[in-house]
Amino acid sequence: MGVLGLTSYVNQRSDICFEPYHLSDCVLIIDGYGLAAQLYNSSSKINSAFGGDYDKYCKLIANFIDNLRKCQVTPIVICDGGYEKRKFNTVKRRNLLRVYALEKVSPSCSNLQCFPLMMRHVFREKLKELSVLILQTDFEADNEIAALSRKLNAPVLSNDSDFFIYDVNYIPLTSMIFDRCEGKGKHCYIPCKIFSITNLLKSFGNIPKTMLPLLATVLGNDYIKTSKFKEFYSHLKMDKSKKMRPGQKRVKGLVDWLKNETFESAMAKILQSMKKNARRNAKSSIKNIIKGYTNLESCLNDYLPEYIANKNNQQSEEVLELIKSFNSLHCTEISEESDESVCSKTSVILDSDDSGSDDKSSEVEEELEEYESDGGVSSVSNVDVTEVGVTPSKKLLIPSWLLHESRLGNVCPSINTLLSLKVYFYCPQVEDYECEWAGSISLPILQVIIGLLGLSSVNYWYRRNSKYVNSQLFPVNSISGLDFPELDVLNIFPPSEKKLFIFKTLDVENTSILQSFPCEWHLLLMSIVFWSKANGSCIKYWHLHSLIITIITINVICKLVGPCWQKKTFLKRHGSKLKYLLKNDVPKSQSIECKSTIEAIEMVKFDDCLIALDSLIPYFHVDETLNRNSKRFSRSIVHTYAQLQSAFELAVTLNSLLSCPFKSCHLGNFYNGTFLYNFTVNFKGRTNVLSYLQSLLRKAPSVLNLYFTVYNNLMLLIPDPPKQVVKLKKPKKRKEIKEVRYESCSDGMSDTDSFNDSNNRYCILSSQVIVNR
């Protein structure tokens, strides 16, 4: 959620508020999407302009989990579920900021970081692949994380300033170096810093802990904006130092004021500063938010493994007393007749430059500090921000089987949002803003999803030009003659019928062809089929060829050889063997034509992968001409693949709603946006792509055989695929060589009788010239 201005205020006092910590031999509660964003930002080798280097991202995740396990740390990853009603305006505003920021993204714009569409999905699936316990809350995860932390007496790893208030052992993500692990054997640990709430309270002048939730509420968060307390802040005495940002001034001014107040007196004065008609709603909102900070209960206790859940660590007496005191708190009713502000008696009204009621641009700038750690975009300011209203969230009406699967992290969180708000937020991507938004082609899939959920309609939010707008979408209740069942009994449908729903939705006809591909490929291949047939799709033949070579490189070659994106590293590992293979020109057995992709994959040889990867590694890197001249960056290429990702995202959502009749597929095993972009540029300029590939992979026949097998089978899945028309060049006529003799004007003059001008030393050269043309 995040408290505005608090992170920067505490970080300025990091030497006081944080202590060195050796993370080892414990359970660690991880804020899932906070970690997902921080890991993605931690690598300078990932360029976001091309739609996501998911394979490199997966390597970062695997390395971090490996380091935790070396230090005997048991991670429990908790991810956010759906959006609540009171979060609605915040999500809209954040997606609007993404729209503004993504319009400026280019390969050379290194200071502007964005997150690809499928980052969170890839993060979840990679953790499952690594056998990490990952759970999903019904809505926002902060309270659940804090509750589990107290129950298990386990530290929290996050980047959310709310954990300064929750009174838990909090390790900021920014204090950790993810690829660093010190010590040996049982004494291995990860160096980081842990937050000390005791030291924070000392820096606050020893205000009681019971004041912290009130402090966080009045500073503003996703559920109540600072502008609600505009009149109150106008009467606070603020620091006039120009070294402090407005948000930090608010924190200091509010802390100084709270030193001389009790909870009830502070609450009364804050409410009395508001207009009469706003007091009742404000009081209810403040109390609800404070209750959220103190009454910590988790719905995920039953999903913990026995060896962890049975610990049932007792909370400290101090924490129990704190919870008890908040439960018993109640505010003195304020006289509606009183118009005078109580706090105005002892405070000074400041000039507009120093007042607590800052302009909206500074408020947005502070919010972005929290937003960047939660999957947002940096370097955006001066955006018009609408006020966020606080409305009690509606209970989630969801069948027990679906709720169970959701908490296990097997259902996409957008399903919870659809059921609670009847809203779908398309997350903006890097795309061509002169074209229709990339997600428009996938609306038919969304119609099927809302039909299966039994909803009458939904509002979907999307990019239109440079704005973030909404439209209404109605469901379909049957597809190709197949009626949808009730949501309550959807889980008991046989897998064959669930697969049929997906086949019909994604318009896959030759379903038997899928059996020749590995199971993990199926969902991606069906999304490609849908993408190729969809109205408004920009697909061309070079896109298909580029996808195939990308899938083979990442899913087959890099799996056999190991992920390697740097030429220097590759040669260090395999240089001697590669040199031997190329120098001795080891004879290759004739490749056998395969009908099955699975068979062709099994026939791929390690040596061929080395030779192929030697030629393919340069495509993992951004072309220097793009860094020097951003005008060469083709947004139309990225836009086409953004269409594919939007279709794949909803295909994954549909598959999860149907309890995964198809094996889960994550793009980290298939997709590198930079590699894909570079090959698309390469293939787009080729007169004959297949001929070029034969030349590129001629020394790796088993890889070449796999390529043609995948290509031929994919063409059978797509009835009318975009094909390349190979234009044969006509041979040019050779000009005849003619001998032309230039002779002197006098026919009777011989070579020996030629005229010589004594005054012209070049005259003798003109006697006879023979020119061959």
N, C-alpha and C positions, 0 to 999 in steps of 0.2 A: 504493500500500500504506500508506505513512505510518508515521512513528516517533512514538510517543506522547510528548508534551511537548516535542519538539525544536523545532517551529515557533514556539511561544510563547517558548521560551528564546532562540532566535536573533533573533526580532523585538524582544525587549527590548534587544538589542545591535545594532539595525539600523544605527546610525551607524558601527559598526565593521565589520560583516559585509557590508554592501551598498555598492556604489559607483554613482554616476550613469552611465547608459549611453544612447547614442543608437542605436536600432535602425534599421538601414538597410543596403541593398545586401548581402544575405547570404541563405543558406538558413536557415530557422527550423523546428526540429522542435517540433511542438505536441502536447501531451497532449490528445487530442481531447475526452474527456468532462470533463476538468478545465476546459477552455475553455468547453464547452457549459454547465456549471453556473455558471461565473463570469459569462458573458455574460447568462444569464437573471437572475441576481441583480443585475446592474449597472443594471437599469432599474426605477425606482419606478413606471413607468406600467403595468407588467404585474401584474395581480392573479391569484393562483393559485387562488383559491377556486372559480372557475367551470370548471375543467378545462383551462385553457391558452389564452392569447392567442397562438397560434402565428404568426399573420401579423405581429404586432409583433416577435416573437422573430426571425423571418426577416430583418426589416429591420435588426436589430442585427447579425446575422451578416454580412449583405451590406456594411454600413457598415465593419465591422472589416476584412474582406478587402480592400475598396476602399482603405482606409488603408495596409494592408501593401503593396499593389501600387504606390501612389503613392511609397512609400519604397523601391521595388525590392527588397522582401523576398519570397522565394519560400517559401510555407508548405508544409510536408509534415505532414499531420495523421495521427497514429497513434491508433487507438482500441482499447480492450480487446476481447478475444474472449470466450470462455466462462469459466466459473468452474472453478477446480481444486478437488480434494477438500479440500485444506488451507484453502481459502477458504470452505468450506461453512458453518461456524458463524458466520462474520463476516457473510455475506449474510443468514442467518436473523435475526441480531441487528439488523442495520440495517433490515430490513423490519419487524421488530417495533417499532422506534423510529418508523418511518414511520406504522404503524398508530396508535400512541399519539398522535403529533403531529397527524395529519390529522383526528382526531376533534375537535380544538379549532379547526381552521381556519375562519375566516369572513371576509367582506369587510372587516370593521372591524379584524381582527387583523393589523395591518401588520407586527408584529415577528416573525411566524411565517411563514417562507418555505418553500414546498414546491415540488416539481418535478412538472409534469404527466406523464402516462404516456408520451406520444409525443415528449417533448422530444429524446431522443437520436436517434430516427428522423428527426425533422424536421431536426435539426442535420446529420446525415449527408447527407440528400437535398439540403439547401440547398447544401452544399459541392460536391456533384457538379454541381448546376445552375450553380454559379459556376466550374466547371472547376478546382477545387482538388484536388490529389492527396491522396486519403484512403486509408489502408491499415489493415487490421485484423489484430491479432496473433491467435495461436491461443488464448492465455490472457491473463494480465495484461500490460499494455504497458510497464511501467516499465523492465524490462531492455532491451527492444527499443529504446525511445526513447534510453536512455543509450548503447547500442551504436551506433546511427545517429549520435548526436551526436559520439561519438569518431571514427567513421569519416569523417564529413564536416567535422569541426571546426566544427560548427554549434551555436549556442545552443539551449537547451531552454526552452520556455514551458510552465510547469506550476504546480501549487499543491501538489505532493506533497513532503513533507519528506524522502523518500528521496533526492531530488536534492541535498541537502546532503552526502550520503555518496558519491554516485557519482563525484565529481570531474569534473563537466562544467560548461560555461558555463551557469549556471542563472538564468533570469529569472522571478521569481515573478509569477503572474497578478495578484496584489493590488497590484503596483507599477505596473501599466499602466492608463492611462485610455484606454478602447477607442475613444472618439470624438474623440481628440485627435491631431493630426498637425501638426508644426511645420516651418518652413523652406519653401523653394520649389524647384520643379523637381528637379534632380538632388541638391540638398542637403536634400531632405525627409527627416525622421526622426520616429520615435515616441519620446518621452522615457520612460524607465523606469529600473529599477535592476537591477544584475546582482550575483549572489552571489560573494563572494571566499572561496574555501576557505582561502587563505593567512591572511587576517585572522581567520577562524574558529579556525584552529589556534593562532594567536597568543593569542587570547582564552582558549583552552583550556590555555594554558601550554606551547605548542609540543609537544604530544603528536604522535607520528608519524602519518602518514596511514593506516598499516596498522592503527591502533587504531579508526578510524572505523566500519568494518563491525561490529566487536565491540561498540562503544558502541551502535550502532543496534539490534543484536540483543537486547542485555540490557535496553534501554529498553522493548522490546516493540513488536510490530506486528501486522498481520493474521494472521501465520503462527505467532507465539509470543507469549503474553500475559505481561505484567509479573508476574503472580501466580506464574509458574513460578520466579521468582527471589526469592520472598518472603523466604526464609531468608537469602539473600545480602544483600538490602537491609537486613535488620534489624541487620546488623553494620556497615553503612557509617555514617560520620560525616556527618550532614546539617546543612544550614543551618537554624537555628531561627527565622529571620526570618518574620514573619507576612505580609510583603509578597509573598513568593513562593508560587506555587501548588505543590501536592505534586509534580506532574510536573516542574516546573522545579527543585525541590529534588533530585529524583532525578538529573536531568541534571548539576547542579553537583556533587553528591556523587560520582557515578560518574566524572566527569572528574577531580576532585581525586584520586581513588583510582588512576586509570589513569596518572597522571603518574609514579608510582613503580614501574610494572610493565612487563614485557615482554609481548608477546602470549601467549606460552606460559605464563608464570607467572600472568597474569590468567585465562586459560582454566582452568588447573588449580585455582585458588582458587575460581572461580565454581562449577565442577562439584563440588568437595569440600564446598561448603556445602549441597549437595542430599542428599536421602536416597539410600541405596545403590541401591535398585531403580529410581530415576529417572535415574541418571547416564548410563547408556548411551544411552537414547533422547534425553536432553537434549543430549548431546554430538553425536549424529548430526544433530539438528535445527539446532543452532547452526552446525555446519560447512556444512550445506546452504544455510542462509540467507546465511552469509558468502560462500560460493561464488557465490551469485546476485548479490552486490554486485560481484564482482571478475571472474569469467569472463563477460564480456559478448560475446555473439554474437547476431546477428539473422538470422531466417529471411526477412526482408523485403528483403535486399540485391538480390535478383533482380527485385524489383518497382519499383525506382527507375528513373526516366528515365535514359537514357544520359548526357545532359549533366551529370547530378548524380552518378551512380554512377561515372563515369570519373574523377572528381576523385581518389578514393581517397587522401584526405589521410593523411599519416603521423601516427601518434600520437606524442606527445612521449616522449622517453626516460624521463622520470619516470613517466609512466603505464605504459609497458611494464615498467619495473622493478617498479612496484607490483603489476601483474598477475602477474609472474613470482614475486615473493615470496609472494603469497597461494597460488599454485599449489603451492608447495613447503612451505607451512606444515603442521605436524602437531603434535598435542597430545601431551604426555607422558602416558602412561597413569597413572591415579591409583590408588593402593593402596586396595582395597576395605576393608582392615582399619582404615584410619584414620577415626576418628569425629570428631576435633577439626577445627574450622574453622580453616584457615590464616589467613584474614583477620581472625579474632577477636583475634589477638595485638596488632594495632595499631589497633583501631577501638573506638568507644564505642557501646554499645547505647542507642538513643534511646527516649524515651517514645512511646506509641502515636500521639500527635498529630503527631509529627515523623518518624516512621519512614518508610522507603521503601515499606513494605507498606501502601499507602493503601487506603481502603475502595473498594468497587466503584463507588459513585456518582461519585467523583472521577475514576476511571479512564474511566468512560463519558463524563463531561464533556469530558475531554481527547480521547477518540476522536472525539467529535462535531466537534471543530475540524477534524480531517482529513476527516470524513464530509461536512460541509457543502460542501467544495470538490469532492466527488466525486459530487454528485447526491443528497444526503441532506436531512434536515430539521433545522433548528436549534431551540433553546429546549426541549430535552428532557433530563431528568436523572432520577437516582434510579430507573433501570431495572435490574431483576435481570439480571445478565449471566452466562452460563455460560462456562466456560473453553473456549478454542479449542485443540483438539489439533492437532498437526503430523503430517501423514501425507504421505509422498512422493506427488506427484501421478502419476496414471496417464497413460500416453501416449494420445493421442487417436487412436482408430481411425476413420479417415475416408477415403473414396475420394479419390484424387488430384484429380479434377475438382472435387469439392466443397471440398477444401482450398484449391485455387487460387482459386475464386470467393470463398471466405470471406476470404482474405488481400487480395483486391481490394476488400473492403468490400461485396460484393454479396449476402452471406448474413447474415441476422440472427444475432447472437452467441448467442442462446438455443439455436440448433441445436447449437453446440459443447458447450454445457452438457448438453443432452439426451444427446448421444453419449458424453460422458465420465463423467457422474454419474448419468444416467437420472433427472434431476430437472428440474422446471420451477418457477421462482419467479414467481408473479403479483405484479407490483409494485403495492402498495396505492395507491389513488386517493382523492380527496375523494368521498365517497359517503354514503348514508344508512345509518348503522350499525344501524338497527332493521330493515333489509331484508337479504335474502341478498346476499352479496358480488356486486358487479357482474360479475365475470368468470365467474360460474357459467353464463351463457347461452352462452359460447363454448367450453365443454368439447368439444362434438362436433368442432370444428375441430382442437383439440389431439389428439383421438383419431386423426384422419386423418394429422396430421403424424407422430405416433409410429409409426403404421402404415407410412408411407412410409419412415421411418428403420429399419424392421425391428426395433423394440424390443418386448420382450414385455410390458413395463409401465413406468410411471414414477410417481414420487412428485411430486405437485404441492402447492405451498405456497400458502396463501391466507388471507384474513382471515375469521375466524368471530367475530362480535361484535367484541370489542376484543382478540382474540388472533390470533396467527399460527400456524396449524396445518397439518398435511399429511394427504393422503389418497392412496390408490392409484388409478391410472387405467389401464385396459386399452385397447389400440389396436383399431381396425377395420382389417381387411385387404382390404376391398373396399367399394365404395359404389355403390349402384344397379346392381349386376351388373358393375361394373368392378373387376377384380383389380389390386392394386398390383404394380408391377415391383420387382425387386431394386434396392437403392440404388445399386449399382455401375453400373447401366445406365440409371438414371433420366434422366440428362442427354441421352441419345440419343433419347428419346421425341420424336415430332413435337409442335410447339407446339399443334396442334389438340387432341391428346389431353390435354396438360397443362391446357389451358383447360377441357376437359371435367371433369377432376378438380375444378377450382375451382368450376365451375358446380354440380356435384352436391353438393359440400361446403357451399356457401353457399346451396343450395336456390333457385337462379335458374332459372326456367322459360322465360319469354319472352325468350330470349337475343338475338333479332334486334332487340329494342327498344334494346339497348345501342349499336347502330351509329349511332343518331341523336345520341348524346352524344359529346363529345371523348374521346379515348383515355385521357387523364389522369383522367377522372372515373370510369372503369369500376370500379376496385377499391373506391372509396368507395361507389358506388351499390350494388354487390353486397353490401357490408357492411351497408348500410341495409336491403336486402331481407332478409338473414339476421336482422338485429336485429328487424325487424317481425314475423317469423314465429317467432322463438325462444320456447321455453317459459320463462316467467318474465319476459319482456320487459314493461316498463312503458310502452310507447309509446302515445301518443294522437295525435289528428289535429293538435293544436297543435305537437307536436314536429316533425312532417313539414313543416308550413308554415314553422316557424322555421328549420329546416335549409335549406330551399330559398332563402329570402330571404338567409340568411347566405352560402351558396355563391355566389349571384349577385352579392352585394355585394363579396365579397372576390376571387372568381375572374374577374369580368367588369368590374364598375364600377371597382374600385380598380386594376385593370390598365390600364384606359383613362385614367383621371384621374390615377392615381398614388396610393400609399397616403397617406391623410390622415385622422388621427383627432381632430384639434383643430379646432374651428370657426374659431378665429382664424387658424390657418395656412391653412385652406381658403379663407377669404374673402380673405386676402392674395394668394393665388395666382390665384383665379378669381372674386373678388368683383365686379369690373366687368362681366365677361361674364355672370355669373349675374344681376346686377341688370338688365342689358339684356334677358335672356331673360324674366325675370319681369315687368318693367315693360311691355315691348312685346307681351307675350303672343304670341310668334311662332307663326303658324298651323302646326299639326302635320298631317302627312299621315296619312291613315287607316292604322292598323297592319294588316298582312296576317297572317292566321292561319297559323302555320307548324306543320308536323308534325315537322320535324327541329329538335332543339335546336341543332345546329351552325349551321343556317341562321338560326335566331332570334338566335344570338350575333352572327353576321356583320351582322345588320340593326340591332344596337344602336348608337345614335348618341351621340356625345360630349356633345352638348348635353343630351340626356336623362339621361345619367349625372350631369352636374353638378346638374341639378334634383333628381334622385333622391337623390344623396348629401347634398345640403343638408338633406333631411328625415331621413336615416338616421344622420348623424354622432352625434347625442346618444345613440344606443344603444350606442356604443363605450365609454361611461363608466358607472362604478358609480353606481347611484341613491343619493343622499345619505341617504335614509331607511334604507338597509341599513347605512350607516356609523354612523348614530345608534342603530339598534336591530337588533342581530344576530339577534333572534328572528324577524324578517321574512324572513331568508334561508331559501330553500326548498332543503333538501338533497335532497328527492325529485326536483326538476328536474335537479339536477346528477347524481344517481344514474342517471337514465335515460340521460343522455348518456355517463356512465362505462361503461354497458353497451355502447353503440355503440363507444366507443374500445377496449374490450377485444376486441370482435369484429374491429374493423379491425386491431388489432395482430397478431392471429393470422392474419388474412387476408394481411397483408403478409409475415409469416413463411412461410406456405405458398407464396406467390407467389415469394419469394426461393429457397426450397428447390427449386422447379420451374424455376429459371433465368429467372424473370420473363417468363412468356408474356404477361402484361398489363403495360402500361407502368407504371413506378414512379409512385406517387402519394404525396405528402406533405401533411400537413394544414396546413402553412403557407400553401398556396394556396387553402384552403377554410374554415378554422376559426378563429373567435375566440370563446372561451368566454363572455366578458362580453357581447358582442353577441348571441350565441345565447340566453343566459339572459334578457336584457332583453326580447327579442322573444317568448320563450316566455311570460313573465309577461303581456305585452301581449295576445298571442293567446288565452291561456287564459281571459281575461275577456270575449272578444268573442262576441256572439251569431251573427255571420256574418263569418268571417275574410276570405273572398274579396271580399265587399262592401267591407270596410275597406281591403283592399289596392288595390282599384280607386280608392277615394278618395285613398289615400296617394300612388299613382303615376299619377294621372290626367294630370298634366302631363308625364309621361315615357312615352309610349305604347309605344316600342320596348322599354323595360325591362319594362313591364307585360306586353307580348306574350311576352317571354322567360319571365317568371314562369309564365304559364299554360301555355306549351309544356312547360317542365320539369315542372310539376305533372301535366299530363295524361299525359306519357310515363312518369313515375315511378309513377303509378297503374296503368299497364299492366304494369309490372314486379312490382307487389305485387298478387297476386290478390284478397286481401280486406283492403284498407287500412282503417285506422281513419278514419272519415269523421265530419264534423260534421253533426248533425241541426239544421237551422235552424228554430227555433221562431218562427212568425209570431205576433205579438201581435195579439189581437183589439182592434178600436177601442172605446174606452170610450164608453158612452152619455152624451150630453150632457144635463145636467139642464135641465128647462124653467124658464124665468124666469117667476116668478109675481109678480103685483102684489097685495100685501095691504094693505088699508086698515083702519086702526084709527080708529074714530070714538068720539065721546063717548058716554057711557052714555045720554044723553037724545037719543032719535031726533029730537025736535022742535027740538033746539038747532042753530042755524046757526053759521057761522064768526064772524059778527058778534056773535052772542048768547052766545058762550062765556064760561064763568066765569073771572074773573080774581081771583086772590088777591093782594091788595096787599102781603102780607108775604112772598110767594114770587116772586122775580124770574124764575124759570124756568117759572112756571105757564103762561104764554102758549104755551110750546112744546108743551104737552100737548093743545092744543085739537084738532089733527089731525096725524097722522103717517103718511106713506106710505113703506113699506119695500119695496125691490126685492131680491128674492133671485135 
